[in-house]
Amino acid sequence: MHYIDEGEGDPVLFLHGNPTSSYLWRNIIPHVAQHRRCIAPDLIGMGKSDKPKLAYRFADHYPFIEGFVRALDLKNLTLALHDWGSGLGFHYFATHTENVRGIAFMEALVRPASWSAFPKDFRMGFKLMRTPGLGWFMVSVMNVFVKKILPSATVRQLSSEERRIYAAPFPTVGSRKPVRQWPCEIPIDGEPGDMHRLISEYSKKLQESTVPKMLFYAHPGGIINAETVAWCKEVLPNLKAVDIGNGIHYLQEDNPHLIGRELATWIAELD
């Protein structure tokens, strides 16, 4: 597994989601690395990490994250989470609560989803991507997640160089298997059942725990819209919520320096 490791002190683990990599955190880590050790891995099969033959379900990814933390002997962790990195990080927290001192998250999977609450602009696309055969053609052959969904879920226009770097790990149909599988892992109206149970369990843990939490949200947002922001503020104890302004899903591309400054300040206050 490829990873970035900068700064010194107690570790902050940055976990990305689909279809990105540690590159997503490039403008945020410099702010935090002035105060803490910042570690950002590329999920297995993504970024510059190896691409083994796996099903690339959540259950395939998670042991790599758990093993990564163990191999680097990371103690007293603060988690910084986005997209499916949030699912992996929240599950780690739920099963290793004693090793987590704080959780910062944005555009995160805080609870199971429903089609009625799914972002309208992405609802049909995700339904099609979850359709056998058609979904494989869209994501693995046409590469729509990397070419279309990623740039359309930022407010600013990504540069050609940024697009090139995001696309580089997925040059072939076979290499896009992780990107293809992640949309199918989202528990929507109870399916898939194993992911519905897992996310329900860690969501309950988040609602019960007083571990410090920080939510970054944007307008209009993507999977964390105004209704979900209100839910988080109501049910998640010890939560600080930060409005970053305009943004859709990849908030780190739209307002990274605000996120970095606020995250660094909040982490310093955890001492």
Backbone as CSV, one residue per row, in Angstrom:
resi,resn,N_x,N_y,N_z,CA_x,CA_y,CA_z,C_x,C_y,C_z
1,MET,0.847,-1.201,0.000,0.000,0.000,0.000,0.876,1.242,0.000
2,HIS,0.640,2.096,-0.971,1.349,3.378,-1.033,0.732,4.330,-0.021
3,TYR,1.577,5.166,0.610,1.012,6.153,1.537,1.929,7.358,1.653
4,ILE,1.337,8.469,2.058,2.041,9.712,2.364,2.231,9.769,3.871
5,ASP,3.387,10.228,4.317,3.694,10.294,5.749,4.485,11.567,5.994
6,GLU,3.832,12.566,6.599,4.465,13.867,6.811,4.196,14.362,8.229
7,GLY,5.132,15.106,8.788,4.951,15.697,10.099,5.319,14.747,11.230
8,GLU,5.156,15.240,12.462,5.499,14.481,13.651,4.412,14.631,14.703
9,GLY,4.397,13.688,15.645,3.431,13.735,16.734,2.400,12.639,16.617
10,ASP,1.316,12.766,17.375,0.236,11.788,17.288,-0.317,11.759,15.865
11,PRO,-0.674,10.582,15.370,-1.033,10.451,13.954,-2.456,10.888,13.619
12,VAL,-2.585,11.464,12.443,-3.884,11.733,11.823,-3.940,10.865,10.566
13,LEU,-4.944,10.000,10.496,-5.082,9.075,9.375,-6.132,9.612,8.411
14,PHE,-5.712,9.944,7.194,-6.589,10.483,6.163,-7.006,9.342,5.232
15,LEU,-8.305,9.088,5.135,-8.800,8.009,4.291,-9.704,8.567,3.194
16,HIS,-9.335,8.293,1.949,-10.086,8.761,0.785,-11.149,7.736,0.396
17,GLY,-11.940,8.075,-0.623,-12.960,7.167,-1.129,-12.857,6.964,-2.625
18,ASN,-13.987,6.839,-3.281,-14.059,6.476,-4.694,-14.228,7.710,-5.579
19,PRO,-13.493,7.852,-6.683,-12.428,7.001,-7.211,-11.069,7.657,-6.993
20,THR,-10.858,8.245,-5.821,-9.709,9.121,-5.611,-8.531,8.364,-4.995
21,SER,-7.672,9.096,-4.310,-6.454,8.549,-3.714,-5.984,9.541,-2.662
22,SER,-4.816,9.293,-2.104,-4.242,10.237,-1.135,-4.032,11.618,-1.754
23,TYR,-3.987,11.702,-3.072,-3.856,12.981,-3.780,-4.970,13.944,-3.386
24,LEU,-6.102,13.433,-3.010,-7.249,14.253,-2.613,-6.911,15.174,-1.440
25,TRP,-5.985,14.730,-0.586,-5.654,15.463,0.645,-4.449,16.376,0.487
26,ARG,-3.943,16.555,-0.727,-2.649,17.212,-0.950,-2.598,18.638,-0.427
27,ASN,-3.715,19.365,-0.452,-3.718,20.762,-0.016,-4.188,20.935,1.424
28,ILE,-4.578,19.848,2.065,-5.040,19.881,3.453,-3.939,19.445,4.401
29,ILE,-3.209,18.408,4.026,-2.165,17.858,4.894,-1.115,18.895,5.301
30,PRO,-0.661,19.802,4.416,0.366,20.767,4.853,-0.060,21.606,6.059
31,HIS,-1.342,21.913,6.189,-1.821,22.671,7.343,-1.696,21.846,8.623
32,VAL,-2.101,20.581,8.542,-2.147,19.728,9.726,-0.760,19.222,10.096
33,ALA,0.099,19.028,9.094,1.439,18.473,9.341,2.328,19.408,10.141
34,GLN,1.919,20.655,10.302,2.662,21.575,11.160,2.514,21.196,12.634
35,HIS,1.483,20.387,12.919,1.173,20.054,14.320,1.157,18.556,14.608
36,ARG,0.930,17.722,13.590,0.739,16.287,13.804,1.399,15.488,12.675
37,ARG,1.562,14.210,12.917,2.000,13.292,11.871,0.797,12.952,10.999
38,CYS,0.888,13.205,9.721,-0.221,13.001,8.789,0.081,11.812,7.883
39,ILE,-0.808,10.833,7.871,-0.615,9.620,7.098,-1.838,9.420,6.208
40,ALA,-1.594,9.285,4.914,-2.693,9.147,3.953,-2.387,7.996,3.006
41,PRO,-2.968,6.821,3.235,-2.743,5.705,2.322,-3.636,5.781,1.094
42,ASP,-3.212,5.106,0.038,-4.090,4.813,-1.096,-4.754,3.466,-0.798
43,LEU,-6.067,3.407,-0.853,-6.753,2.143,-0.629,-6.224,1.084,-1.597
44,ILE,-6.256,-0.145,-1.170,-5.764,-1.226,-2.018,-6.541,-1.225,-3.343
45,GLY,-5.818,-1.388,-4.450,-6.449,-1.344,-5.766,-6.653,0.050,-6.307
46,MET,-6.256,1.078,-5.539,-6.501,2.458,-5.930,-5.218,3.267,-5.786
47,GLY,-5.184,4.452,-6.392,-3.993,5.286,-6.313,-2.763,4.532,-6.795
48,LYS,-1.677,4.634,-6.029,-0.419,3.969,-6.371,-0.252,2.641,-5.638
49,SER,-1.286,2.199,-4.918,-1.214,0.913,-4.231,-1.329,-0.235,-5.217
50,ASP,-0.934,-1.426,-4.766,-1.022,-2.611,-5.611,-2.464,-2.910,-5.994
51,LYS,-2.610,-3.667,-7.081,-3.925,-3.990,-7.622,-4.127,-5.514,-7.645
52,PRO,-4.217,-6.155,-6.470,-4.383,-7.618,-6.452,-5.758,-8.037,-6.965
53,LYS,-5.882,-9.322,-7.256,-7.162,-9.860,-7.728,-8.077,-10.090,-6.530
54,LEU,-8.969,-9.143,-6.301,-9.924,-9.185,-5.198,-11.307,-8.866,-5.732
55,ALA,-12.324,-9.150,-4.926,-13.682,-8.734,-5.285,-13.858,-7.235,-5.058
56,TYR,-13.025,-6.653,-4.192,-13.062,-5.229,-3.860,-14.368,-4.806,-3.197
57,ARG,-14.971,-5.722,-2.465,-16.058,-5.349,-1.580,-15.463,-4.670,-0.334
58,PHE,-16.322,-4.075,0.474,-15.879,-3.446,1.719,-15.084,-4.440,2.554
59,ALA,-15.583,-5.671,2.623,-14.930,-6.704,3.430,-13.538,-7.050,2.922
60,ASP,-13.244,-6.770,1.657,-11.894,-6.960,1.126,-10.991,-5.790,1.489
61,HIS,-11.539,-4.593,1.467,-10.754,-3.390,1.767,-10.395,-3.281,3.244
62,TYR,-11.362,-3.568,4.116,-11.168,-3.234,5.525,-9.954,-3.905,6.160
63,PRO,-9.688,-5.195,5.914,-8.500,-5.796,6.541,-7.197,-5.096,6.166
64,PHE,-7.141,-4.497,4.991,-5.938,-3.756,4.605,-5.782,-2.496,5.450
65,ILE,-6.881,-1.819,5.739,-6.813,-0.619,6.583,-6.471,-1.002,8.017
66,GLU,-7.133,-1.991,8.548,-6.850,-2.448,9.912,-5.397,-2.919,10.025
67,GLY,-4.941,-3.675,9.019,-3.565,-4.143,9.012,-2.562,-3.019,8.841
68,PHE,-2.932,-2.001,8.069,-2.077,-0.834,7.864,-1.835,-0.113,9.190
69,VAL,-2.907,0.111,9.940,-2.782,0.773,11.251,-1.908,-0.058,12.180
70,ARG,-2.103,-1.357,12.160,-1.321,-2.251,13.025,0.141,-2.280,12.595
71,ALA,0.407,-2.354,11.289,1.782,-2.452,10.793,2.592,-1.196,11.106
72,LEU,1.950,-0.024,11.055,2.636,1.223,11.369,2.562,1.565,12.857
73,ASP,1.890,0.690,13.613,1.749,0.861,15.064,1.214,2.252,15.404
74,LEU,0.105,2.611,14.758,-0.488,3.934,14.944,-1.369,3.932,16.187
75,LYS,-1.010,4.780,17.141,-1.733,4.874,18.406,-2.316,6.272,18.570
76,ASN,-3.403,6.349,19.353,-4.000,7.652,19.673,-4.382,8.396,18.398
77,LEU,-5.134,7.734,17.551,-5.444,8.204,16.203,-6.511,9.295,16.182
78,THR,-6.319,10.249,15.292,-7.401,11.099,14.824,-7.696,10.696,13.388
79,LEU,-8.963,10.539,13.054,-9.368,10.111,11.723,-9.896,11.293,10.921
80,ALA,-9.465,11.415,9.669,-10.003,12.405,8.741,-10.556,11.627,7.549
81,LEU,-11.878,11.698,7.332,-12.561,10.721,6.490,-13.414,11.369,5.408
82,HIS,-13.488,10.674,4.255,-14.310,11.133,3.145,-14.835,9.936,2.368
83,ASP,-16.105,10.013,1.927,-16.677,9.019,1.033,-16.495,7.625,1.651
84,TRP,-16.057,6.625,0.875,-15.896,5.277,1.434,-14.768,5.198,2.453
85,GLY,-13.861,6.176,2.455,-12.896,6.243,3.540,-13.600,6.429,4.872
86,SER,-14.781,7.072,4.837,-15.538,7.245,6.071,-16.116,5.913,6.546
87,GLY,-16.627,5.111,5.612,-17.131,3.808,6.017,-16.051,2.974,6.677
88,LEU,-14.869,2.953,6.068,-13.747,2.200,6.622,-13.312,2.778,7.964
89,GLY,-13.216,4.106,8.041,-12.780,4.750,9.277,-13.797,4.639,10.401
90,PHE,-15.077,4.826,10.096,-16.114,4.689,11.121,-16.157,3.262,11.659
91,HIS,-15.985,2.279,10.771,-15.992,0.885,11.227,-14.765,0.608,12.097
92,TYR,-13.618,1.201,11.726,-12.440,1.049,12.575,-12.719,1.641,13.959
93,PHE,-13.312,2.824,13.983,-13.645,3.449,15.267,-14.576,2.562,16.091
94,ALA,-15.595,2.010,15.446,-16.576,1.205,16.165,-15.968,-0.047,16.769
95,THR,-14.897,-0.537,16.153,-14.280,-1.782,16.628,-12.961,-1.558,17.371
96,HIS,-12.451,-0.327,17.359,-11.206,0.012,18.065,-11.358,1.380,18.741
97,THR,-12.450,1.547,19.458,-12.778,2.854,20.042,-11.655,3.400,20.906
98,GLU,-10.967,2.517,21.595,-9.939,2.949,22.535,-8.737,3.592,21.843
99,ASN,-8.602,3.394,20.525,-7.447,3.920,19.803,-7.769,5.178,19.005
100,VAL,-8.987,5.718,19.141,-9.412,6.884,18.364,-9.728,8.042,19.301
101,ARG,-9.038,9.167,19.092,-9.233,10.338,19.959,-10.141,11.388,19.339
102,GLY,-10.377,11.298,18.025,-11.241,12.266,17.360,-11.527,11.832,15.941
103,ILE,-12.661,12.308,15.398,-13.068,11.943,14.040,-13.527,13.192,13.303
104,ALA,-12.852,13.514,12.212,-13.299,14.582,11.310,-13.806,13.927,10.029
105,PHE,-14.909,14.416,9.506,-15.480,13.768,8.327,-16.213,14.766,7.445
106,MET,-16.331,14.407,6.164,-17.038,15.233,5.177,-17.582,14.322,4.094
107,GLU,-18.767,14.643,3.586,-19.393,13.816,2.552,-19.218,12.338,2.895
108,ALA,-19.718,11.990,4.075,-19.457,10.693,4.681,-20.724,9.846,4.752
109,LEU,-20.513,8.546,4.905,-21.615,7.580,5.038,-21.961,7.444,6.510
110,VAL,-22.749,8.386,7.022,-23.045,8.409,8.447,-24.201,7.491,8.836
111,ARG,-24.983,7.037,7.843,-26.121,6.158,8.102,-26.525,5.505,6.779
112,PRO,-27.277,4.406,6.820,-27.742,3.799,5.569,-28.564,4.779,4.748
113,ALA,-28.578,4.573,3.433,-29.231,5.501,2.512,-30.571,4.955,2.032
114,SER,-31.315,5.824,1.385,-32.556,5.427,0.704,-32.588,6.139,-0.644
115,TRP,-33.273,5.538,-1.610,-33.339,6.176,-2.924,-34.068,7.515,-2.837
116,SER,-35.056,7.630,-1.968,-35.821,8.876,-1.869,-34.962,10.033,-1.377
117,ALA,-33.933,9.724,-0.569,-33.063,10.775,-0.037,-31.761,10.896,-0.806
118,PHE,-31.559,10.059,-1.818,-30.316,10.076,-2.585,-30.256,11.353,-3.422
119,PRO,-29.075,11.972,-3.574,-28.990,13.212,-4.369,-29.623,13.052,-5.748
120,LYS,-30.537,13.943,-6.089,-31.284,13.810,-7.343,-30.377,13.768,-8.568
121,ASP,-29.313,14.577,-8.555,-28.442,14.653,-9.728,-27.690,13.345,-9.985
122,PHE,-27.576,12.507,-8.952,-26.798,11.276,-9.086,-27.653,10.019,-8.963
123,ARG,-28.949,10.184,-8.694,-29.808,9.023,-8.402,-29.873,8.060,-9.588
124,MET,-30.198,8.560,-10.753,-30.337,7.672,-11.912,-29.009,7.027,-12.269
125,GLY,-27.927,7.817,-12.227,-26.624,7.271,-12.554,-26.229,6.121,-11.643
126,PHE,-26.494,6.269,-10.354,-26.137,5.207,-9.414,-27.047,3.997,-9.581
127,LYS,-28.301,4.220,-9.911,-29.177,3.073,-10.187,-28.658,2.286,-11.379
128,LEU,-28.227,2.987,-12.405,-27.689,2.313,-13.589,-26.372,1.604,-13.277
129,MET,-25.521,2.250,-12.466,-24.234,1.642,-12.133,-24.395,0.381,-11.286
130,ARG,-25.511,0.291,-10.565,-25.764,-0.889,-9.738,-26.497,-1.991,-10.517
131,THR,-26.766,-1.742,-11.782,-27.451,-2.720,-12.625,-26.426,-3.677,-13.231
132,PRO,-26.567,-4.989,-13.013,-25.603,-5.941,-13.580,-25.449,-5.766,-15.090
133,GLY,-24.249,-5.881,-15.563,-23.983,-5.751,-17.000,-23.856,-4.304,-17.410
134,LEU,-24.918,-3.559,-17.263,-24.901,-2.151,-17.645,-23.930,-1.368,-16.778
135,GLY,-23.953,-1.623,-15.473,-23.039,-0.934,-14.571,-21.589,-1.221,-14.906
136,TRP,-21.291,-2.483,-15.219,-19.928,-2.839,-15.605,-19.509,-2.071,-16.859
137,PHE,-20.403,-1.979,-17.835,-20.075,-1.272,-19.077,-19.846,0.212,-18.815
138,MET,-20.694,0.813,-17.985,-20.571,2.240,-17.699,-19.265,2.579,-16.988
139,VAL,-18.971,1.809,-15.933,-17.834,2.158,-15.081,-16.526,1.565,-15.580
140,SER,-16.559,0.289,-15.986,-15.318,-0.388,-16.358,-14.906,-0.124,-17.801
141,VAL,-15.871,0.022,-18.690,-15.546,0.247,-20.104,-15.546,1.739,-20.436
142,MET,-16.635,2.431,-20.119,-16.729,3.855,-20.444,-16.012,4.746,-19.426
143,ASN,-15.718,4.195,-18.259,-14.974,4.922,-17.216,-15.699,6.189,-16.767
144,VAL,-17.035,6.104,-16.641,-17.815,7.305,-16.346,-17.560,7.866,-14.945
145,PHE,-17.223,6.993,-13.993,-17.031,7.510,-12.634,-15.838,8.459,-12.589
146,VAL,-14.765,8.064,-13.242,-13.558,8.892,-13.244,-13.706,10.085,-14.182
147,LYS,-14.272,9.850,-15.356,-14.318,10.899,-16.377,-15.454,11.904,-16.177
148,LYS,-16.586,11.441,-15.650,-17.774,12.295,-15.576,-18.187,12.639,-14.143
149,ILE,-18.333,11.623,-13.292,-18.884,11.866,-11.958,-17.928,12.672,-11.093
150,LEU,-16.647,12.293,-11.084,-15.674,13.034,-10.272,-15.643,14.516,-10.625
151,PRO,-15.433,14.897,-11.879,-15.391,16.339,-12.169,-16.731,17.050,-11.993
152,SER,-17.850,16.328,-12.160,-19.149,16.978,-12.005,-19.534,17.173,-10.543
153,ALA,-18.812,16.527,-9.631,-19.132,16.642,-8.204,-18.207,17.612,-7.489
154,THR,-17.563,18.493,-8.262,-16.828,19.624,-7.698,-17.443,20.904,-8.252
155,VAL,-17.359,21.984,-7.486,-17.892,23.263,-7.944,-16.933,23.909,-8.942
156,ARG,-15.647,23.895,-8.603,-14.673,24.453,-9.543,-14.346,23.400,-10.609
157,GLN,-13.762,23.846,-11.686,-13.372,22.942,-12.757,-11.986,22.388,-12.481
158,LEU,-11.875,21.058,-12.440,-10.567,20.446,-12.244,-9.688,20.709,-13.460
159,SER,-8.407,20.907,-13.215,-7.471,21.129,-14.315,-7.225,19.816,-15.059
160,SER,-6.672,19.921,-16.251,-6.360,18.720,-17.021,-5.330,17.864,-16.288
161,GLU,-4.404,18.493,-15.586,-3.400,17.749,-14.829,-4.034,17.012,-13.646
162,GLU,-4.949,17.666,-12.954,-5.646,17.006,-11.845,-6.461,15.817,-12.342
163,ARG,-7.148,15.991,-13.444,-7.912,14.885,-14.021,-6.994,13.741,-14.421
164,ARG,-5.848,14.082,-14.980,-4.898,13.051,-15.411,-4.412,12.233,-14.218
165,ILE,-4.106,12.901,-13.124,-3.598,12.198,-11.938,-4.677,11.293,-11.349
166,TYR,-5.910,11.767,-11.304,-6.990,10.930,-10.784,-7.265,9.727,-11.688
167,ALA,-7.091,9.900,-12.981,-7.377,8.822,-13.933,-6.248,7.809,-14.041
168,ALA,-5.029,8.214,-13.685,-3.844,7.388,-13.924,-3.906,5.980,-13.331
169,PRO,-4.500,5.770,-12.136,-4.509,4.412,-11.583,-5.446,3.451,-12.301
170,PHE,-6.273,3.952,-13.220,-7.325,3.119,-13.807,-7.271,3.142,-15.345
171,PRO,-6.161,2.674,-15.930,-6.016,2.775,-17.385,-6.750,1.697,-18.168
172,THR,-7.136,0.616,-17.500,-7.727,-0.526,-18.205,-9.046,-0.938,-17.567
173,VAL,-9.808,-1.742,-18.285,-11.074,-2.267,-17.762,-10.845,-3.013,-16.455
174,GLY,-9.835,-3.869,-16.419,-9.568,-4.649,-15.214,-9.174,-3.807,-14.028
175,SER,-8.430,-2.729,-14.260,-7.964,-1.877,-13.158,-9.091,-1.081,-12.519
176,ARG,-10.239,-1.010,-13.191,-11.360,-0.208,-12.669,-12.311,-1.018,-11.784
177,LYS,-11.927,-2.223,-11.436,-12.809,-3.062,-10.633,-13.184,-2.421,-9.289
178,PRO,-12.235,-1.795,-8.540,-12.631,-1.134,-7.293,-13.650,-0.022,-7.523
179,VAL,-13.424,0.775,-8.571,-14.341,1.880,-8.877,-15.734,1.342,-9.206
180,ARG,-15.773,0.222,-9.895,-17.041,-0.417,-10.254,-17.767,-0.962,-9.030
181,GLN,-17.023,-1.515,-8.064,-17.659,-2.190,-6.933,-18.195,-1.224,-5.885
182,TRP,-17.521,-0.115,-5.653,-17.929,0.773,-4.564,-19.388,1.239,-4.653
183,PRO,-19.913,1.647,-5.810,-21.320,2.054,-5.852,-22.280,0.937,-5.441
184,CYS,-21.877,-0.307,-5.669,-22.730,-1.452,-5.320,-22.693,-1.763,-3.835
185,GLU,-21.738,-1.186,-3.109,-21.607,-1.441,-1.673,-22.502,-0.519,-0.832
186,ILE,-22.959,0.584,-1.405,-23.771,1.538,-0.638,-25.079,0.872,-0.233
187,PRO,-25.394,0.816,1.066,-26.664,0.220,1.474,-27.827,1.180,1.220
188,ILE,-28.597,0.900,0.188,-29.725,1.756,-0.193,-31.004,0.942,-0.037
189,ASP,-31.905,1.448,0.804,-33.147,0.732,1.113,-32.873,-0.714,1.515
190,GLY,-31.806,-0.885,2.316,-31.523,-2.178,2.918,-30.651,-3.116,2.123
191,GLU,-30.265,-2.747,0.905,-29.443,-3.635,0.075,-28.136,-2.961,-0.347
192,PRO,-26.985,-3.673,-0.221,-26.837,-5.038,0.281,-26.990,-5.135,1.798
193,GLY,-27.547,-6.270,2.229,-27.903,-6.431,3.629,-26.727,-6.375,4.574
194,ASP,-25.573,-6.953,4.187,-24.433,-6.957,5.101,-23.917,-5.542,5.330
195,MET,-23.942,-4.709,4.294,-23.489,-3.333,4.463,-24.507,-2.500,5.230
196,HIS,-25.798,-2.797,5.049,-26.825,-2.113,5.839,-26.597,-2.370,7.326
197,ARG,-26.310,-3.602,7.674,-26.084,-3.944,9.085,-24.819,-3.278,9.609
198,LEU,-23.749,-3.322,8.822,-22.476,-2.756,9.281,-22.585,-1.245,9.500
199,ILE,-23.172,-0.543,8.542,-23.275,0.913,8.669,-24.275,1.286,9.764
200,SER,-25.338,0.517,9.917,-26.288,0.759,11.016,-25.590,0.627,12.362
201,GLU,-24.712,-0.363,12.474,-24.018,-0.607,13.740,-23.046,0.523,14.073
202,TYR,-22.248,0.953,13.087,-21.313,2.027,13.437,-22.024,3.363,13.575
203,SER,-23.149,3.564,12.869,-23.938,4.784,13.041,-24.465,4.873,14.469
204,LYS,-24.913,3.756,14.986,-25.391,3.718,16.380,-24.259,4.052,17.345
205,LYS,-23.079,3.517,17.069,-21.920,3.792,17.914,-21.566,5.278,17.881
206,LEU,-21.627,5.893,16.712,-21.345,7.319,16.597,-22.340,8.148,17.403
207,GLN,-23.594,7.696,17.419,-24.627,8.415,18.161,-24.496,8.242,19.665
208,GLU,-23.821,7.204,20.075,-23.665,6.927,21.509,-22.376,7.497,22.088
209,SER,-21.364,7.699,21.247,-20.036,8.058,21.725,-19.854,9.570,21.847
210,THR,-19.122,9.975,22.878,-18.798,11.384,23.070,-17.419,11.745,22.523
211,VAL,-16.790,10.834,21.763,-15.507,11.175,21.140,-15.695,12.446,20.316
212,PRO,-14.749,13.387,20.367,-14.897,14.626,19.603,-15.056,14.350,18.103
213,LYS,-16.003,15.067,17.492,-16.293,14.881,16.073,-16.331,16.234,15.379
214,MET,-15.927,16.238,14.125,-15.956,17.469,13.331,-16.528,17.160,11.962
215,LEU,-17.575,17.865,11.604,-18.238,17.710,10.309,-17.968,18.927,9.443
216,PHE,-17.426,18.693,8.244,-17.336,19.726,7.224,-18.464,19.500,6.229
217,TYR,-19.232,20.546,5.951,-20.339,20.399,5.001,-20.378,21.588,4.053
218,ALA,-21.056,21.384,2.923,-21.068,22.395,1.867,-22.483,22.564,1.329
219,HIS,-22.634,23.510,0.425,-23.920,23.786,-0.222,-23.769,23.633,-1.734
220,PRO,-24.543,22.791,-2.391,-25.661,22.018,-1.831,-25.258,20.732,-1.142
221,GLY,-23.961,20.357,-1.257,-23.534,19.074,-0.737,-23.938,17.941,-1.665
222,GLY,-23.524,16.756,-1.315,-23.873,15.572,-2.090,-24.601,14.585,-1.208
223,ILE,-23.852,13.647,-0.622,-24.498,12.674,0.264,-24.759,13.263,1.646
224,ILE,-24.090,14.362,1.982,-24.457,15.101,3.195,-25.067,16.424,2.757
225,ASN,-26.399,16.415,2.645,-27.147,17.609,2.276,-27.646,18.309,3.533
226,ALA,-28.487,19.326,3.368,-28.948,20.114,4.510,-29.690,19.257,5.536
227,GLU,-30.490,18.300,5.056,-31.241,17.450,5.980,-30.308,16.561,6.799
228,THR,-29.263,16.036,6.157,-28.318,15.179,6.874,-27.451,15.992,7.825
229,VAL,-27.104,17.210,7.446,-26.382,18.096,8.366,-27.205,18.309,9.631
230,ALA,-28.494,18.585,9.473,-29.373,18.786,10.629,-29.427,17.529,11.490
231,TRP,-29.496,16.359,10.843,-29.513,15.088,11.574,-28.228,14.915,12.381
232,CYS,-27.094,15.191,11.756,-25.815,15.059,12.455,-25.752,15.972,13.673
233,LYS,-26.185,17.222,13.498,-26.143,18.168,14.608,-27.059,17.735,15.742
234,GLU,-28.150,17.064,15.399,-29.126,16.662,16.416,-28.693,15.415,17.187
235,VAL,-28.096,14.442,16.493,-27.909,13.126,17.132,-26.456,12.762,17.436
236,LEU,-25.479,13.482,16.905,-24.086,13.112,17.152,-23.506,13.967,18.272
237,PRO,-23.195,13.368,19.411,-22.670,14.133,20.549,-21.286,14.702,20.266
238,ASN,-21.013,15.842,20.900,-19.679,16.456,20.855,-19.238,16.718,19.421
239,LEU,-20.167,17.294,18.633,-19.913,17.565,17.221,-19.692,19.053,16.980
240,LYS,-18.627,19.371,16.243,-18.424,20.719,15.723,-18.674,20.683,14.232
241,ALA,-19.559,21.537,13.730,-19.899,21.548,12.306,-19.347,22.818,11.660
242,VAL,-18.689,22.667,10.516,-18.061,23.785,9.812,-18.629,23.878,8.399
243,ASP,-19.198,25.015,8.067,-19.739,25.296,6.744,-18.600,25.811,5.859
244,ILE,-18.286,25.075,4.785,-17.167,25.500,3.927,-17.633,26.335,2.736
245,GLY,-18.952,26.557,2.616,-19.456,27.329,1.485,-19.910,26.433,0.350
246,ASN,-19.656,26.848,-0.888,-20.100,26.071,-2.048,-19.300,24.778,-2.177
247,GLY,-20.008,23.699,-2.483,-19.348,22.416,-2.671,-20.376,21.337,-2.937
248,ILE,-19.938,20.259,-3.533,-20.854,19.145,-3.825,-20.367,17.911,-3.076
249,HIS,-19.472,17.134,-3.658,-19.022,15.920,-2.974,-17.531,15.948,-2.643
250,TYR,-16.697,16.373,-3.576,-15.248,16.374,-3.348,-14.843,17.738,-2.778
251,LEU,-15.180,17.935,-1.503,-15.007,19.239,-0.865,-13.541,19.642,-0.782
252,GLN,-12.659,18.653,-0.738,-11.227,18.946,-0.647,-10.711,19.641,-1.898
253,GLU,-11.437,19.522,-2.991,-11.039,20.202,-4.223,-11.610,21.617,-4.294
254,ASP,-12.655,21.887,-3.541,-13.307,23.196,-3.636,-12.833,24.194,-2.581
255,ASN,-12.530,23.731,-1.366,-12.100,24.661,-0.318,-11.104,23.992,0.620
256,PRO,-9.972,23.522,0.097,-9.052,22.735,0.917,-8.377,23.525,2.028
257,HIS,-8.082,24.791,1.787,-7.305,25.536,2.773,-8.160,25.891,3.991
258,LEU,-9.422,26.189,3.783,-10.314,26.383,4.932,-10.412,25.084,5.736
259,ILE,-10.610,23.965,5.040,-10.685,22.680,5.725,-9.396,22.411,6.499
260,GLY,-8.261,22.653,5.856,-6.976,22.407,6.505,-6.772,23.257,7.743
261,ARG,-7.092,24.546,7.651,-6.908,25.436,8.800,-7.829,25.038,9.953
262,GLU,-9.093,24.806,9.635,-10.057,24.453,10.680,-9.711,23.104,11.308
263,LEU,-9.290,22.159,10.483,-8.921,20.840,10.993,-7.708,20.932,11.910
264,ALA,-6.701,21.697,11.499,-5.497,21.847,12.322,-5.827,22.485,13.667
265,THR,-6.668,23.514,13.660,-7.045,24.191,14.908,-7.804,23.239,15.824
266,TRP,-8.771,22.500,15.262,-9.574,21.572,16.043,-8.708,20.467,16.653
267,ILE,-7.783,19.916,15.864,-6.916,18.863,16.375,-6.050,19.364,17.513
268,ALA,-5.541,20.597,17.394,-4.731,21.168,18.473,-5.529,21.289,19.761
269,GLU,-6.826,21.542,19.612,-7.694,21.696,20.791,-8.040,20.372,21.455
270,LEU,-7.726,19.243,20.796,-7.995,17.941,21.393,-7.028,17.629,22.532
271,ASP,-5.901,18.314,22.572,-4.909,18.054,23.630,-5.461,18.426,25.013
